[in-house]
Amino acid sequence: MARLPRPLVFTNGVFDLLHVGHVACLERARRHGACLLVALNTDASAGRLGKPGRRPVLPLPQRARLVAALGCVSWVSWFDDSGPAALLALLKPEVYVKGGDYHAERLPETALVAAWGGRTEIEPYAAGHSTTALLQRIRGSASEGRREASR
């Protein structure tokens, strides 16, 4: 970790069913520094977030492999806590990035990152792109197919 190029950019999330909104946010995040580290919620941590349905759909090793395959991502890690504070404190990134569905002033990580002179950046939300919406579309299509098959 000491050899990670600086400035280090850090972001975190579940990144379940990787979609274009995730990719766009990660690509924009990478532009803030020399290296992008993505910290994933473990399956247990993701399950505690209260997302609808049985989540995450993909287990941590699969999510990590998908995120690591993106050219904009330098390193993938994970955390089992409710948030990434311990990992942030260990790595002390210069930039902490979250998607536009968050507000910097409401994130507990904002003050933590500022304590060592870092900053928090909020990237625009990719409207119409969310894992929840994608799952609803998939499940709706599957339900429609079952209705057609039973006729």
SVG drawing of the C-alpha trace seen along z (x, -y; Angstrom):
<svg xmlns="http://www.w3.org/2000/svg" viewBox="-53 -20 59 43">
<polyline fill="none" stroke="black" stroke-width="0.4" points="0.0,0.0 2.9,-2.4 3.8,-2.1 0.5,-3.2 1.0,-6.3 -0.2,-9.6 -2.5,-11.4 -4.6,-8.4 -8.3,-8.5 -10.5,-6.3 -14.1,-5.3 -16.3,-2.6 -19.6,-0.8 -21.3,2.5 -20.9,2.4 -23.4,5.2 -24.3,6.0 -21.8,3.6 -23.6,1.2 -22.8,-1.9 -23.6,-4.3 -20.9,-2.5 -18.4,-2.6 -19.0,-6.3 -18.5,-7.2 -15.3,-5.2 -13.9,-6.7 -14.6,-10.2 -13.2,-9.3 -9.9,-8.2 -9.4,-11.6 -8.9,-13.1 -5.5,-11.4 -2.8,-9.0 -4.4,-5.9 -8.0,-4.7 -8.6,-2.3 -12.1,-0.9 -13.2,0.6 -16.1,3.0 -18.6,3.8 -18.3,7.5 -21.4,9.6 -22.3,9.2 -21.7,5.5 -23.8,5.0 -26.6,7.1 -26.8,4.7 -27.4,1.7 -31.1,2.5 -31.2,2.6 -34.3,4.2 -34.3,7.9 -31.5,10.4 -28.4,8.4 -25.8,8.5 -26.6,10.6 -23.0,11.4 -20.6,12.5 -17.6,10.4 -15.0,12.3 -17.1,11.9 -17.7,8.2 -14.0,7.6 -13.0,9.4 -15.4,7.3 -14.3,4.0 -10.6,4.9 -11.0,5.6 -11.8,1.9 -8.9,0.0 -9.6,-3.0 -9.3,-0.9 -5.8,-0.5 -6.6,1.5 -9.5,3.3 -10.0,3.9 -13.0,4.6 -14.3,3.8 -16.8,5.5 -17.8,2.5 -20.8,0.3 -18.5,-2.2 -14.9,-2.4 -13.5,-4.7 -10.8,-2.2 -9.5,-1.7 -9.6,-5.4 -7.6,-6.1 -5.0,-3.5 -4.6,-4.7 -5.1,-8.5 -6.1,-9.2 -5.9,-12.7 -9.4,-12.4 -12.5,-10.5 -15.1,-10.2 -18.8,-9.2 -21.6,-9.2 -24.2,-12.0 -26.8,-10.2 -24.7,-11.3 -24.0,-14.7 -20.5,-15.5 -21.8,-17.3 -23.8,-14.2 -21.0,-11.7 -19.0,-10.9 -16.0,-10.2 -15.8,-13.9 -14.5,-15.1 -12.2,-12.1 -10.6,-12.7 -10.3,-16.5 -8.4,-15.7 -5.3,-14.9 -5.9,-17.5 -7.8,-15.4 -11.0,-16.4 -14.3,-14.8 -15.7,-14.9 -19.2,-14.1 -19.5,-12.9 -22.8,-13.4 -25.4,-10.7 -26.1,-8.8 -29.9,-9.1 -31.7,-6.0 -28.8,-3.7 -29.1,-1.9 -28.7,1.7 -32.2,1.6 -33.8,0.4 -31.9,2.9 -33.0,5.7 -36.6,4.5 -36.4,4.6 -34.8,8.1 -37.3,9.4 -40.2,7.8 -39.0,9.4 -38.7,12.8 -42.2,12.5 -43.6,11.5 -41.9,14.6 -43.3,16.9 -46.8,15.5 -46.4,16.0 -45.2,19.6 -48.1,20.5 -50.7,19.5"/>
</svg>
